[in-house]
């Protein structure tokens, strides 16, 4: 395979894992901002985390899908935590080799138990680590990735909701020798997701970009309010 072919393969593998593009050969879910030291800044006591009871179960039952207004906040929290975890992982994908690492535990906790999509994404990042591929921000003021709801969520039933997303990706891709292989500067990429309520807690089932709807219906919060 030519150098260009190997470069394209590594880029595609990393983007598949980051973007959670589901394909015949690779499925991967996918991130929020990380701290300056590379550690995740997620608050484990936030709305999505729940509380463990004396029997190991959850003392909190989060609202049913039929209450779309209430569930919206939980889905938004999942997207924020997702962005943070992925942004931490992609700068050092070798971290996924140890599933006891806090950021890997956090990432898996975002998805329903036994998620094949989450496992496939971790495998994709492990392949990137084996190839020596890493990413760095384009500039210090722009998050590597950012996801937000692109409209109202849709209640499928009390334990499942669907939603549209809008994503931004801003980073440079480096090979094992520290050479820039690609620059990803993507704004307003449409996607979709599914969240399910498991043991009283909302978790992700699927999160993917869409090729059939290239533009988002809404703008990001930052673009919309100037914050």
Order of alpha helices (4+ residues) and beta strands (2+ residues): alpha-alpha-alpha-alpha-beta-beta-beta-beta-beta-beta-alpha
